[in-house]
Amino acid sequence: MRTATVRELRNEFSKLESWLANGETIEICRRGEPVATLTQPCSTEKTRKPTLDELIARRDRDSGGTTVSLEQLAEEKAFALEGQQG
């Protein structure tokens, strides 16, 4: 773990940013006492696109395992349109 001061954080952020890009964790100190820890965000997992299997698992989880076919959707839409027309 690297260490930097608050002054370095304020005045030399690009240096600290390159450390973060290289996977370093940085402890920020004020007068020798740690006040914060900087790490890379865990967003690499969030930014990738989910796989088809993950999407299917999410759909099943959110729908309680029940899914509707395209035919059923078309029938429901036609039924709703009939009700609006009269």
N, CA and C of each residue as an Amber inpcrd file, in Angstrom:
protein
   258
   0.8490000  -1.1680000   0.0000000   0.0000000   0.0000000   0.0000000
   0.8990000   1.2360000   0.0000000   0.5470000   2.1450000  -0.8870000
   1.2870000   3.3960000  -0.9540000   0.6950000   4.4030000   0.0210000
   1.5120000   5.4090000   0.3730000   1.0720000   6.4580000   1.2740000
   1.2750000   7.8070000   0.6060000   0.3140000   8.6920000   0.7820000
   0.4150000  10.0500000   0.2500000  -0.1720000  11.0090000   1.2780000
   0.2340000  12.2660000   1.1760000  -0.3020000  13.2770000   2.0830000
  -1.4960000  13.9660000   1.4340000  -2.2270000  14.7050000   2.2600000
  -3.3540000  15.4680000   1.7410000  -2.8530000  16.4730000   0.7100000
  -1.6920000  17.0770000   0.9670000  -1.1160000  18.0280000   0.0120000
  -0.8380000  17.3520000  -1.3230000  -0.2760000  16.1460000  -1.3080000
  -0.0230000  15.4130000  -2.5520000  -1.3240000  15.1000000  -3.2760000
  -2.3340000  14.7380000  -2.5200000  -3.6330000  14.4530000  -3.1180000
  -4.1620000  15.6810000  -3.8470000  -4.0080000  16.8460000  -3.2220000
  -4.5100000  18.0840000  -3.7900000  -3.6530000  18.5640000  -4.9650000
  -2.3250000  18.5070000  -4.8330000  -1.4390000  19.1210000  -5.8220000
  -0.8710000  18.1670000  -6.8570000  -0.8530000  16.8780000  -6.5600000
  -0.2390000  15.9110000  -7.4720000  -1.1870000  14.7380000  -7.7280000
  -2.4510000  15.0430000  -7.9750000  -3.4420000  13.9900000  -8.1250000
  -3.1280000  13.0610000  -9.3000000  -2.5610000  13.5930000 -10.3820000
  -2.2710000  12.7410000 -11.5390000  -1.3010000  11.6110000 -11.1710000
  -0.3570000  11.9000000 -10.2740000   0.5680000  10.8490000  -9.8150000
  -0.2020000   9.7720000  -9.0610000  -1.0740000  10.2010000  -8.1480000
  -1.8610000   9.2480000  -7.3810000  -2.8200000   8.4760000  -8.2800000
  -3.3560000   9.1590000  -9.2600000  -4.2740000   8.5140000 -10.1970000
  -3.5730000   7.4030000 -10.9750000  -2.3240000   7.6310000 -11.3490000
  -1.5820000   6.5770000 -12.0600000  -1.3140000   5.3900000 -11.1410000
  -1.0890000   5.6470000  -9.8530000  -0.9220000   4.5480000  -8.9010000
  -2.2040000   3.7210000  -8.8490000  -3.3460000   4.4170000  -8.7790000
  -4.6290000   3.7120000  -8.7390000  -4.8400000   2.8940000 -10.0040000
  -4.4730000   3.4680000 -11.1520000  -4.6330000   2.7600000 -12.4260000
  -3.7970000   1.4870000 -12.4530000  -2.6900000   1.4850000 -11.7270000
  -1.8350000   0.2990000 -11.6590000  -2.2690000  -0.6720000 -10.5660000
  -3.4260000  -0.4090000  -9.9500000  -3.9610000  -1.3400000  -8.9630000
  -3.5050000  -1.0920000  -7.5440000  -2.8020000   0.0060000  -7.2980000
  -2.3320000   0.3140000  -5.9420000  -3.4750000   0.8050000  -5.0610000
  -3.3490000   0.5820000  -3.7930000  -4.2150000   1.1820000  -2.7890000
  -3.3940000   2.2710000  -2.1130000  -4.0090000   3.4370000  -1.8820000
  -3.2770000   4.5760000  -1.3460000  -3.8950000   4.9950000  -0.0240000
  -3.0440000   5.1150000   0.9870000  -3.4850000   5.6150000   2.2810000
  -3.1590000   7.1110000   2.3210000  -4.1650000   7.9430000   2.5760000
  -3.9860000   9.3810000   2.6430000  -3.7800000   9.7680000   4.1030000
  -2.7010000  10.5160000   4.3770000  -2.3730000  10.9030000   5.7480000
  -2.3390000  12.4130000   5.9010000  -2.7740000  12.8740000   7.0700000
  -2.6570000  14.2770000   7.4550000  -1.8590000  14.3060000   8.7570000
  -0.7170000  14.9730000   8.7160000   0.1780000  15.0530000   9.8770000
   0.5500000  13.6670000  10.3950000   0.7560000  12.7410000   9.4740000
   1.1920000  11.3960000   9.8380000   0.0850000  10.4460000  10.2410000
  -1.1420000  10.9430000  10.3670000  -2.2670000  10.0970000  10.7530000
  -3.1230000   9.7650000   9.5300000  -3.4670000   8.5070000   9.3180000
  -4.3070000   8.1530000   8.1720000  -5.7030000   8.7530000   8.3040000
  -6.1860000   9.3360000   7.2020000  -7.5350000   9.9180000   7.2020000
  -8.4330000   9.2900000   6.1390000  -7.8290000   8.5950000   5.1700000
  -8.6360000   7.9830000   4.1110000  -7.8160000   6.9190000   3.4000000
  -8.5250000   6.0670000   2.6840000  -7.8940000   5.0590000   1.8410000
  -8.5300000   5.1350000   0.4670000  -7.7100000   5.2370000  -0.5590000
  -8.2020000   5.2690000  -1.9370000  -7.9150000   3.9290000  -2.6000000
  -8.9290000   3.4070000  -3.2720000  -8.7640000   2.1850000  -4.0420000
  -9.4850000   2.3400000  -5.3660000  -9.1960000   1.4500000  -6.2860000
  -9.9200000   1.4340000  -7.5470000 -11.3570000   1.0320000  -7.2780000
 -12.2970000   1.5900000  -8.0240000 -13.6840000   1.1600000  -7.8310000
 -13.8570000  -0.2740000  -8.3020000 -14.8300000  -0.9320000  -7.7430000
 -15.1320000  -2.3080000  -8.1360000 -16.0550000  -2.3140000  -9.3430000
 -16.0520000  -1.2270000 -10.1030000 -17.0010000  -1.0880000 -11.1960000
 -16.6310000  -1.8980000 -12.4260000 -15.4470000  -2.5320000 -12.4460000
 -15.1040000  -3.3210000 -13.6200000 -16.1260000  -4.4300000 -13.8260000
 -16.6420000  -4.9640000 -12.7240000 -17.6780000  -5.9920000 -12.8210000
 -18.9870000  -5.3910000 -13.3220000 -19.2820000  -4.1700000 -12.9150000
 -20.5410000  -3.5360000 -13.2760000 -20.5500000  -3.0470000 -14.7150000
 -19.3930000  -2.6800000 -15.2420000 -19.3690000  -2.1140000 -16.5760000
 -19.4140000  -3.1720000 -17.6730000 -19.0970000  -4.4070000 -17.3410000
 -19.1490000  -5.4260000 -18.3840000 -20.5980000  -5.8160000 -18.6500000
 -20.8500000  -6.2430000 -19.8630000 -22.2030000  -6.6470000 -20.2300000
 -22.4960000  -8.0340000 -19.6530000 -23.7010000  -8.2290000 -19.1330000
 -24.0260000  -9.5500000 -18.5790000 -24.1570000 -10.5860000 -19.6950000
 -23.8690000 -11.8290000 -19.3620000 -24.0070000 -12.9100000 -20.3310000
 -25.4840000 -13.2700000 -20.4700000 -25.8040000 -14.0240000 -21.4940000
 -27.1800000 -14.4560000 -21.7140000 -27.6790000 -15.2740000 -20.5260000
 -26.8270000 -16.1510000 -19.9920000 -27.2170000 -16.9530000 -18.8340000
 -27.5320000 -16.0750000 -17.6270000 -26.7450000 -15.0060000 -17.4240000
 -27.0040000 -14.0980000 -16.3110000 -28.3210000 -13.3550000 -16.5110000
 -28.6090000 -12.9490000 -17.7490000 -29.8620000 -12.2640000 -18.0440000
 -31.0670000 -13.1760000 -17.8120000 -30.9400000 -14.4360000 -18.2280000
 -32.0260000 -15.3990000 -18.0340000 -32.2390000 -15.6490000 -16.5430000
 -31.1400000 -15.7970000 -15.7980000 -31.2560000 -16.0220000 -14.3550000
 -31.9060000 -14.8220000 -13.6780000 -31.5480000 -13.6050000 -14.0900000
 -32.1520000 -12.4030000 -13.5140000 -33.6390000 -12.3390000 -13.8400000
 -33.9860000 -12.6680000 -15.0970000 -35.3990000 -12.6630000 -15.4900000
 -36.1970000 -13.6520000 -14.6510000 -35.6520000 -14.8500000 -14.4920000
 -36.3480000 -15.8720000 -13.7100000 -36.4760000 -15.4620000 -12.2540000
 -35.4460000 -14.8610000 -11.7090000 -35.4890000 -14.4150000 -10.3170000
 -36.5310000 -13.3110000 -10.1340000 -36.5320000 -12.3380000 -11.0430000
 -37.4380000 -11.1930000 -10.9180000 -38.8890000 -11.5580000 -11.2150000
 -39.0960000 -12.5350000 -12.0870000 -40.4680000 -12.8920000 -12.4520000
 -41.0120000 -14.0330000 -11.5980000 -40.2280000 -14.5360000 -10.7010000
 -40.6660000 -15.6480000  -9.8700000 -40.7150000 -16.9490000 -10.6600000
 -39.9990000 -17.0050000 -11.7630000 -39.9560000 -18.2190000 -12.5700000
 -41.0470000 -18.2950000 -13.6160000 -41.9510000 -17.3270000 -13.6450000
 -43.0170000 -17.3510000 -14.6460000 -42.6610000 -16.4040000 -15.7760000
 -42.7930000 -16.8870000 -16.9840000 -42.5310000 -16.0530000 -18.1550000
 -43.7350000 -16.1190000 -19.0840000 -43.8340000 -15.1350000 -19.9370000
 -44.9520000 -15.0420000 -20.8690000 -44.3880000 -15.1570000 -22.2840000
 -45.0370000 -15.9840000 -23.1130000 -44.5720000 -16.1420000 -24.4850000
 -45.0310000 -14.9540000 -25.3220000 -44.4450000 -14.8140000 -26.4950000
 -44.8390000 -13.7370000 -27.4060000 -46.2900000 -13.8900000 -27.8390000
 -46.7390000 -15.1310000 -28.0100000 -48.1230000 -15.3750000 -28.3950000
 -49.0820000 -14.8860000 -27.3140000 -48.7380000 -15.1570000 -26.0560000
 -49.5820000 -14.7080000 -24.9490000 -49.6310000 -13.1770000 -24.8860000
 -48.5050000 -12.5430000 -25.1370000 -48.4820000 -11.0840000 -25.1470000
 -49.3610000 -10.5350000 -26.2610000 -49.2880000 -11.1630000 -27.4550000
 -50.1040000 -10.7090000 -28.5760000 -51.5910000 -10.8730000 -28.2670000
 -51.9650000 -11.9930000 -27.6370000 -53.3640000 -12.2100000 -27.2700000
 -53.8420000 -11.1770000 -26.2610000 -53.0110000 -10.8810000 -25.2630000
 -53.3830000  -9.8910000 -24.2580000 -53.5260000  -8.5090000 -24.8770000
 -52.6500000  -8.1820000 -25.8080000 -52.7200000  -6.8840000 -26.4780000
 -53.9920000  -6.7860000 -27.3080000 -54.3120000  -7.8520000 -28.0520000
 -55.5320000  -7.8500000 -28.8680000 -56.7780000  -7.7370000 -27.9750000
 -56.7680000  -8.4310000 -26.8430000 -57.8870000  -8.3700000 -25.9120000
 -58.0500000  -6.9600000 -25.3420000 -56.9400000  -6.3360000 -25.0230000
 -56.9880000  -4.9610000 -24.4770000 -57.5010000  -3.9990000 -25.5370000
 -57.0680000  -4.1750000 -26.7880000 -57.5160000  -3.2910000 -27.8570000
 -59.0230000  -3.4650000 -28.1040000 -59.5070000  -4.6930000 -28.0170000
 -60.9350000  -4.9400000 -28.1870000 -61.7290000  -4.2010000 -27.1150000
 -61.2420000  -4.2300000 -25.9000000 -61.9290000  -3.5570000 -24.8060000
 -61.9710000  -2.0470000 -24.9920000 -60.9290000  -1.4840000 -25.6240000
 -60.9020000  -0.0410000 -25.8490000 -61.8290000   0.3580000 -26.9740000
 -62.0070000  -0.5260000 -27.9560000 -62.8250000  -0.1940000 -29.1280000
 -64.3060000  -0.3930000 -28.8590000 -64.6310000  -1.1440000 -27.8700000
 -66.0230000  -1.1800000 -27.6200000 -66.6490000  -2.3970000 -27.1990000
